[in-house]
Amino acid sequence: MTPAATSPRGFVLAAGMALILMCAVGVTVLLAAAALFSDKQRGSDLSDAAALSVATWYAQAMNYQAYANRAIIANEVMIAQSLTLLSWIKHLETITRNTGQVAALFPALSGVSAWLQQATVATRGLAQAAVVSEVPFRSAYTRALQASQEAMQLAANPFATQSLVNEVIWSGDPRFFGQYLPTSDVSRFYRSVRSFGGADRQLQAQHILEQLDAFSRSRGFDQRLYLLPSTGCVPTSVNTLFSRLVRRGGTALTQDFREWESVDTLSVHRWQRGRGWFRVTCRGISESFPLGWGSAQAATPVDAGLMAQAGTAANGQALSRARSEGSAITGYLGLSGYRDLSDQSAVGRRQATFRIPILVRLTDGKRLAPAATEAVNRLVRLGGEFNPAQADGFLGKAVWAVSVGQVSFVDPTSGPIEHLPSLFMPFWNANLTALSVEDQAAAMLVAGRRTGP
């Protein structure tokens, strides 16, 4: 065999160069694809974080409104109960004073009666001092809560929402840019809550009165006085055989929501003769003499004409004395306003769900591997005339992602009573939800128009 027959011809070198070129193309495409996948994954994570952050912020704003409404109700209830306590103690004070006049005829009871009078006077003084300090403070606090509701609602405006989206995205990766889509409920959310004041406070007043204990709302009873039988008429039944001890009292807001009033009365009622053929029998009953009375009202300025609460008009004499000797507490600013859903209809409240789709995009010049993109473009040119569509086939033309946050009312109870969404219950939750067709169309339109830097 001759040396010429065994010498290399250059095939190995050509194959090696081709293999190196293929490896280079493969590595370049792999790196570029990995960089693109990383960018897309980062964009998807950022869009999820931004959408959930906005939804959480909105849910927290709604829950804050609910907690503030509950705090307003709680303070109003405390004001009502404080006035109830003061009225009741003043009522006991007049009872001990009146019974003391009778007990003075009996030396064995006069000492005990005097001690009871001193105790009730001292208790009434302490209670009045406490209520005088408490009522203005709680009333001012409710107004501060109302002002904080206004501030919270103003903070949840569309401009602040976009700022929050930018902060979440740029803190994660400053190369990306995000925005809420035109199909979002950002503006609808801002308009969905409004202030209620004036005559519109009826719902809030109803909630407050429902939270009052039974004793504060109405405290009354009728009791037969077995030691005081009916005289001057002929009883026709066991019910008319004895006089009655009638207690009436209650605490309530006035019709204009500007004043709390609490009244307590206790009177003896005796049966009277009827008219006509029944003039000798016991037919009607009326107040004979008052035993105790007390009242307390909170307003600025205090109204001199105290309304009858919980049927106290039945004890007219006691009510008249309660008006003249009642305790007036200044500093109450009236029932404050509150915030609730603008649409109070059942349909509107059921539709109180808000969607916030967030688009996150990355411009071509800010990708992780722009050099790899250029390398792929050059490789495409080697196969012939450069076609941008071919390069886009490797890397894609745009990197963008869309996520949708949702704010909804979740009723924690599973009973037969349906709790419609409102801002009196802090059950607003945030979660991510699926994209709608409208969201996808809006995202493609916005992303297609903003492919540049």
Secondary structure as a PSIPRED ss2 file (coil, helix, strand):
# PSIPRED VFORMAT (PSIPRED V4.0)

   1 M C   1.000  0.000  0.000
   2 T C   1.000  0.000  0.000
   3 P H   0.000  1.000  0.000
   4 A H   0.000  1.000  0.000
   5 A H   0.000  1.000  0.000
   6 T H   0.000  1.000  0.000
   7 S C   1.000  0.000  0.000
   8 P C   1.000  0.000  0.000
   9 R C   1.000  0.000  0.000
  10 G C   1.000  0.000  0.000
  11 F H   0.000  1.000  0.000
  12 V H   0.000  1.000  0.000
  13 L H   0.000  1.000  0.000
  14 A H   0.000  1.000  0.000
  15 A H   0.000  1.000  0.000
  16 G H   0.000  1.000  0.000
  17 M H   0.000  1.000  0.000
  18 A H   0.000  1.000  0.000
  19 L H   0.000  1.000  0.000
  20 I H   0.000  1.000  0.000
  21 L H   0.000  1.000  0.000
  22 M H   0.000  1.000  0.000
  23 C H   0.000  1.000  0.000
  24 A H   0.000  1.000  0.000
  25 V H   0.000  1.000  0.000
  26 G H   0.000  1.000  0.000
  27 V H   0.000  1.000  0.000
  28 T H   0.000  1.000  0.000
  29 V H   0.000  1.000  0.000
  30 L H   0.000  1.000  0.000
  31 L H   0.000  1.000  0.000
  32 A H   0.000  1.000  0.000
  33 A H   0.000  1.000  0.000
  34 A H   0.000  1.000  0.000
  35 A H   0.000  1.000  0.000
  36 L H   0.000  1.000  0.000
  37 F H   0.000  1.000  0.000
  38 S H   0.000  1.000  0.000
  39 D H   0.000  1.000  0.000
  40 K H   0.000  1.000  0.000
  41 Q H   0.000  1.000  0.000
  42 R H   0.000  1.000  0.000
  43 G H   0.000  1.000  0.000
  44 S H   0.000  1.000  0.000
  45 D H   0.000  1.000  0.000
  46 L H   0.000  1.000  0.000
  47 S H   0.000  1.000  0.000
  48 D H   0.000  1.000  0.000
  49 A H   0.000  1.000  0.000
  50 A H   0.000  1.000  0.000
  51 A H   0.000  1.000  0.000
  52 L H   0.000  1.000  0.000
  53 S H   0.000  1.000  0.000
  54 V H   0.000  1.000  0.000
  55 A H   0.000  1.000  0.000
  56 T H   0.000  1.000  0.000
  57 W H   0.000  1.000  0.000
  58 Y H   0.000  1.000  0.000
  59 A H   0.000  1.000  0.000
  60 Q H   0.000  1.000  0.000
  61 A H   0.000  1.000  0.000
  62 M H   0.000  1.000  0.000
  63 N H   0.000  1.000  0.000
  64 Y H   0.000  1.000  0.000
  65 Q H   0.000  1.000  0.000
  66 A H   0.000  1.000  0.000
  67 Y H   0.000  1.000  0.000
  68 A H   0.000  1.000  0.000
  69 N H   0.000  1.000  0.000
  70 R H   0.000  1.000  0.000
  71 A H   0.000  1.000  0.000
  72 I H   0.000  1.000  0.000
  73 I H   0.000  1.000  0.000
  74 A H   0.000  1.000  0.000
  75 N H   0.000  1.000  0.000
  76 E H   0.000  1.000  0.000
  77 V H   0.000  1.000  0.000
  78 M H   0.000  1.000  0.000
  79 I H   0.000  1.000  0.000
  80 A H   0.000  1.000  0.000
  81 Q H   0.000  1.000  0.000
  82 S H   0.000  1.000  0.000
  83 L H   0.000  1.000  0.000
  84 T H   0.000  1.000  0.000
  85 L H   0.000  1.000  0.000
  86 L H   0.000  1.000  0.000
  87 S H   0.000  1.000  0.000
  88 W H   0.000  1.000  0.000
  89 I H   0.000  1.000  0.000
  90 K H   0.000  1.000  0.000
  91 H H   0.000  1.000  0.000
  92 L H   0.000  1.000  0.000
  93 E H   0.000  1.000  0.000
  94 T H   0.000  1.000  0.000
  95 I H   0.000  1.000  0.000
  96 T H   0.000  1.000  0.000
  97 R H   0.000  1.000  0.000
  98 N H   0.000  1.000  0.000
  99 T H   0.000  1.000  0.000
 100 G H   0.000  1.000  0.000
 101 Q H   0.000  1.000  0.000
 102 V H   0.000  1.000  0.000
 103 A H   0.000  1.000  0.000
 104 A C   1.000  0.000  0.000
 105 L C   1.000  0.000  0.000
 106 F C   1.000  0.000  0.000
 107 P H   0.000  1.000  0.000
 108 A H   0.000  1.000  0.000
 109 L H   0.000  1.000  0.000
 110 S H   0.000  1.000  0.000
 111 G H   0.000  1.000  0.000
 112 V H   0.000  1.000  0.000
 113 S H   0.000  1.000  0.000
 114 A H   0.000  1.000  0.000
 115 W H   0.000  1.000  0.000
 116 L H   0.000  1.000  0.000
 117 Q H   0.000  1.000  0.000
 118 Q H   0.000  1.000  0.000
 119 A H   0.000  1.000  0.000
 120 T H   0.000  1.000  0.000
 121 V H   0.000  1.000  0.000
 122 A H   0.000  1.000  0.000
 123 T H   0.000  1.000  0.000
 124 R H   0.000  1.000  0.000
 125 G H   0.000  1.000  0.000
 126 L H   0.000  1.000  0.000
 127 A H   0.000  1.000  0.000
 128 Q H   0.000  1.000  0.000
 129 A H   0.000  1.000  0.000
 130 A H   0.000  1.000  0.000
 131 V H   0.000  1.000  0.000
 132 V H   0.000  1.000  0.000
 133 S H   0.000  1.000  0.000
 134 E H   0.000  1.000  0.000
 135 V H   0.000  1.000  0.000
 136 P H   0.000  1.000  0.000
 137 F H   0.000  1.000  0.000
 138 R H   0.000  1.000  0.000
 139 S H   0.000  1.000  0.000
 140 A H   0.000  1.000  0.000
 141 Y H   0.000  1.000  0.000
 142 T H   0.000  1.000  0.000
 143 R H   0.000  1.000  0.000
 144 A H   0.000  1.000  0.000
 145 L H   0.000  1.000  0.000
 146 Q H   0.000  1.000  0.000
 147 A H   0.000  1.000  0.000
 148 S H   0.000  1.000  0.000
 149 Q H   0.000  1.000  0.000
 150 E H   0.000  1.000  0.000
 151 A H   0.000  1.000  0.000
 152 M H   0.000  1.000  0.000
 153 Q H   0.000  1.000  0.000
 154 L H   0.000  1.000  0.000
 155 A H   0.000  1.000  0.000
 156 A C   1.000  0.000  0.000
 157 N C   1.000  0.000  0.000
 158 P H   0.000  1.000  0.000
 159 F H   0.000  1.000  0.000
 160 A H   0.000  1.000  0.000
 161 T H   0.000  1.000  0.000
 162 Q H   0.000  1.000  0.000
 163 S H   0.000  1.000  0.000
 164 L H   0.000  1.000  0.000
 165 V H   0.000  1.000  0.000
 166 N H   0.000  1.000  0.000
 167 E H   0.000  1.000  0.000
 168 V H   0.000  1.000  0.000
 169 I H   0.000  1.000  0.000
 170 W H   0.000  1.000  0.000
 171 S H   0.000  1.000  0.000
 172 G H   0.000  1.000  0.000
 173 D C   1.000  0.000  0.000
 174 P C   1.000  0.000  0.000
 175 R C   1.000  0.000  0.000
 176 F C   1.000  0.000  0.000
 177 F E   0.000  0.000  1.000
 178 G E   0.000  0.000  1.000
 179 Q E   0.000  0.000  1.000
 180 Y E   0.000  0.000  1.000
 181 L C   1.000  0.000  0.000
 182 P C   1.000  0.000  0.000
 183 T C   1.000  0.000  0.000
 184 S C   1.000  0.000  0.000
 185 D C   1.000  0.000  0.000
 186 V H   0.000  1.000  0.000
 187 S H   0.000  1.000  0.000
 188 R H   0.000  1.000  0.000
 189 F H   0.000  1.000  0.000
 190 Y H   0.000  1.000  0.000
 191 R H   0.000  1.000  0.000
 192 S C   1.000  0.000  0.000
 193 V E   0.000  0.000  1.000
 194 R E   0.000  0.000  1.000
 195 S E   0.000  0.000  1.000
 196 F E   0.000  0.000  1.000
 197 G C   1.000  0.000  0.000
 198 G H   0.000  1.000  0.000
 199 A H   0.000  1.000  0.000
 200 D H   0.000  1.000  0.000
 201 R H   0.000  1.000  0.000
 202 Q H   0.000  1.000  0.000
 203 L H   0.000  1.000  0.000
 204 Q H   0.000  1.000  0.000
 205 A H   0.000  1.000  0.000
 206 Q H   0.000  1.000  0.000
 207 H H   0.000  1.000  0.000
 208 I H   0.000  1.000  0.000
 209 L H   0.000  1.000  0.000
 210 E H   0.000  1.000  0.000
 211 Q H   0.000  1.000  0.000
 212 L C   1.000  0.000  0.000
 213 D C   1.000  0.000  0.000
 214 A H   0.000  1.000  0.000
 215 F H   0.000  1.000  0.000
 216 S H   0.000  1.000  0.000
 217 R H   0.000  1.000  0.000
 218 S C   1.000  0.000  0.000
 219 R C   1.000  0.000  0.000
 220 G C   1.000  0.000  0.000
 221 F E   0.000  0.000  1.000
 222 D E   0.000  0.000  1.000
 223 Q E   0.000  0.000  1.000
 224 R E   0.000  0.000  1.000
 225 L E   0.000  0.000  1.000
 226 Y E   0.000  0.000  1.000
 227 L E   0.000  0.000  1.000
 228 L E   0.000  0.000  1.000
 229 P E   0.000  0.000  1.000
 230 S C   1.000  0.000  0.000
 231 T C   1.000  0.000  0.000
 232 G C   1.000  0.000  0.000
 233 C C   1.000  0.000  0.000
 234 V E   0.000  0.000  1.000
 235 P C   1.000  0.000  0.000
 236 T C   1.000  0.000  0.000
 237 S C   1.000  0.000  0.000
 238 V C   1.000  0.000  0.000
 239 N C   1.000  0.000  0.000
 240 T C   1.000  0.000  0.000
 241 L C   1.000  0.000  0.000
 242 F E   0.000  0.000  1.000
 243 S E   0.000  0.000  1.000
 244 R E   0.000  0.000  1.000
 245 L E   0.000  0.000  1.000
 246 V E   0.000  0.000  1.000
 247 R E   0.000  0.000  1.000
 248 R E   0.000  0.000  1.000
 249 G E   0.000  0.000  1.000
 250 G E   0.000  0.000  1.000
 251 T E   0.000  0.000  1.000
 252 A E   0.000  0.000  1.000
 253 L E   0.000  0.000  1.000
 254 T C   1.000  0.000  0.000
 255 Q C   1.000  0.000  0.000
 256 D C   1.000  0.000  0.000
 257 F C   1.000  0.000  0.000
 258 R C   1.000  0.000  0.000
 259 E C   1.000  0.000  0.000
 260 W E   0.000  0.000  1.000
 261 E E   0.000  0.000  1.000
 262 S E   0.000  0.000  1.000
 263 V E   0.000  0.000  1.000
 264 D E   0.000  0.000  1.000
 265 T E   0.000  0.000  1.000
 266 L E   0.000  0.000  1.000
 267 S E   0.000  0.000  1.000
 268 V E   0.000  0.000  1.000
 269 H E   0.000  0.000  1.000
 270 R E   0.000  0.000  1.000
 271 W E   0.000  0.000  1.000
 272 Q E   0.000  0.000  1.000
 273 R E   0.000  0.000  1.000
 274 G C   1.000  0.000  0.000
 275 R C   1.000  0.000  0.000
 276 G H   0.000  1.000  0.000
 277 W H   0.000  1.000  0.000
 278 F H   0.000  1.000  0.000
 279 R C   1.000  0.000  0.000
 280 V C   1.000  0.000  0.000
 281 T E   0.000  0.000  1.000
 282 C E   0.000  0.000  1.000
 283 R E   0.000  0.000  1.000
 284 G E   0.000  0.000  1.000
 285 I E   0.000  0.000  1.000
 286 S E   0.000  0.000  1.000
 287 E E   0.000  0.000  1.000
 288 S E   0.000  0.000  1.000
 289 F E   0.000  0.000  1.000
 290 P E   0.000  0.000  1.000
 291 L E   0.000  0.000  1.000
 292 G E   0.000  0.000  1.000
 293 W E   0.000  0.000  1.000
 294 G E   0.000  0.000  1.000
 295 S E   0.000  0.000  1.000
 296 A E   0.000  0.000  1.000
 297 Q E   0.000  0.000  1.000
 298 A E   0.000  0.000  1.000
 299 A C   1.000  0.000  0.000
 300 T C   1.000  0.000  0.000
 301 P C   1.000  0.000  0.000
 302 V C   1.000  0.000  0.000
 303 D C   1.000  0.000  0.000
 304 A C   1.000  0.000  0.000
 305 G C   1.000  0.000  0.000
 306 L C   1.000  0.000  0.000
 307 M C   1.000  0.000  0.000
 308 A C   1.000  0.000  0.000
 309 Q C   1.000  0.000  0.000
 310 A C   1.000  0.000  0.000
 311 G C   1.000  0.000  0.000
 312 T H   0.000  1.000  0.000
 313 A H   0.000  1.000  0.000
 314 A H   0.000  1.000  0.000
 315 N C   1.000  0.000  0.000
 316 G H   0.000  1.000  0.000
 317 Q H   0.000  1.000  0.000
 318 A H   0.000  1.000  0.000
 319 L H   0.000  1.000  0.000
 320 S H   0.000  1.000  0.000
 321 R H   0.000  1.000  0.000
 322 A H   0.000  1.000  0.000
 323 R H   0.000  1.000  0.000
 324 S H   0.000  1.000  0.000
 325 E H   0.000  1.000  0.000
 326 G C   1.000  0.000  0.000
 327 S E   0.000  0.000  1.000
 328 A E   0.000  0.000  1.000
 329 I E   0.000  0.000  1.000
 330 T C   1.000  0.000  0.000
 331 G C   1.000  0.000  0.000
 332 Y C   1.000  0.000  0.000
 333 L C   1.000  0.000  0.000
 334 G C   1.000  0.000  0.000
 335 L C   1.000  0.000  0.000
 336 S C   1.000  0.000  0.000
 337 G C   1.000  0.000  0.000
 338 Y E   0.000  0.000  1.000
 339 R E   0.000  0.000  1.000
 340 D E   0.000  0.000  1.000
 341 L E   0.000  0.000  1.000
 342 S C   1.000  0.000  0.000
 343 D C   1.000  0.000  0.000
 344 Q C   1.000  0.000  0.000
 345 S C   1.000  0.000  0.000
 346 A H   0.000  1.000  0.000
 347 V H   0.000  1.000  0.000
 348 G H   0.000  1.000  0.000
 349 R H   0.000  1.000  0.000
 350 R H   0.000  1.000  0.000
 351 Q C   1.000  0.000  0.000
 352 A C   1.000  0.000  0.000
 353 T C   1.000  0.000  0.000
 354 F E   0.000  0.000  1.000
 355 R E   0.000  0.000  1.000
 356 I E   0.000  0.000  1.000
 357 P E   0.000  0.000  1.000
 358 I E   0.000  0.000  1.000
 359 L E   0.000  0.000  1.000
 360 V E   0.000  0.000  1.000
 361 R E   0.000  0.000  1.000
 362 L E   0.000  0.000  1.000
 363 T C   1.000  0.000  0.000
 364 D H   0.000  1.000  0.000
 365 G H   0.000  1.000  0.000
 366 K H   0.000  1.000  0.000
 367 R C   1.000  0.000  0.000
 368 L C   1.000  0.000  0.000
 369 A C   1.000  0.000  0.000
 370 P H   0.000  1.000  0.000
 371 A H   0.000  1.000  0.000
 372 A H   0.000  1.000  0.000
 373 T H   0.000  1.000  0.000
 374 E H   0.000  1.000  0.000
 375 A H   0.000  1.000  0.000
 376 V H   0.000  1.000  0.000
 377 N H   0.000  1.000  0.000
 378 R H   0.000  1.000  0.000
 379 L H   0.000  1.000  0.000
 380 V H   0.000  1.000  0.000
 381 R H   0.000  1.000  0.000
 382 L H   0.000  1.000  0.000
 383 G C   1.000  0.000  0.000
 384 G C   1.000  0.000  0.000
 385 E C   1.000  0.000  0.000
 386 F C   1.000  0.000  0.000
 387 N C   1.000  0.000  0.000
 388 P H   0.000  1.000  0.000
 389 A H   0.000  1.000  0.000
 390 Q H   0.000  1.000  0.000
 391 A H   0.000  1.000  0.000
 392 D H   0.000  1.000  0.000
 393 G H   0.000  1.000  0.000
 394 F H   0.000  1.000  0.000
 395 L H   0.000  1.000  0.000
 396 G C   1.000  0.000  0.000
 397 K C   1.000  0.000  0.000
 398 A C   1.000  0.000  0.000
 399 V E   0.000  0.000  1.000
 400 W E   0.000  0.000  1.000
 401 A E   0.000  0.000  1.000
 402 V E   0.000  0.000  1.000
 403 S E   0.000  0.000  1.000
 404 V E   0.000  0.000  1.000
 405 G E   0.000  0.000  1.000
 406 Q E   0.000  0.000  1.000
 407 V E   0.000  0.000  1.000
 408 S E   0.000  0.000  1.000
 409 F E   0.000  0.000  1.000
 410 V C   1.000  0.000  0.000
 411 D C   1.000  0.000  0.000
 412 P C   1.000  0.000  0.000
 413 T C   1.000  0.000  0.000
 414 S C   1.000  0.000  0.000
 415 G C   1.000  0.000  0.000
 416 P C   1.000  0.000  0.000
 417 I C   1.000  0.000  0.000
 418 E C   1.000  0.000  0.000
 419 H C   1.000  0.000  0.000
 420 L C   1.000  0.000  0.000
 421 P C   1.000  0.000  0.000
 422 S C   1.000  0.000  0.000
 423 L C   1.000  0.000  0.000
 424 F C   1.000  0.000  0.000
 425 M C   1.000  0.000  0.000
 426 P C   1.000  0.000  0.000
 427 F C   1.000  0.000  0.000
 428 W E   0.000  0.000  1.000
 429 N E   0.000  0.000  1.000
 430 A E   0.000  0.000  1.000
 431 N E   0.000  0.000  1.000
 432 L E   0.000  0.000  1.000
 433 T E   0.000  0.000  1.000
 434 A C   1.000  0.000  0.000
 435 L C   1.000  0.000  0.000
 436 S C   1.000  0.000  0.000
 437 V H   0.000  1.000  0.000
 438 E H   0.000  1.000  0.000
 439 D H   0.000  1.000  0.000
 440 Q H   0.000  1.000  0.000
 441 A H   0.000  1.000  0.000
 442 A H   0.000  1.000  0.000
 443 A H   0.000  1.000  0.000
 444 M H   0.000  1.000  0.000
 445 L H   0.000  1.000  0.000
 446 V H   0.000  1.000  0.000
 447 A H   0.000  1.000  0.000
 448 G H   0.000  1.000  0.000
 449 R H   0.000  1.000  0.000
 450 R C   1.000  0.000  0.000
 451 T C   1.000  0.000  0.000
 452 G C   1.000  0.000  0.000
 453 P C   1.000  0.000  0.000
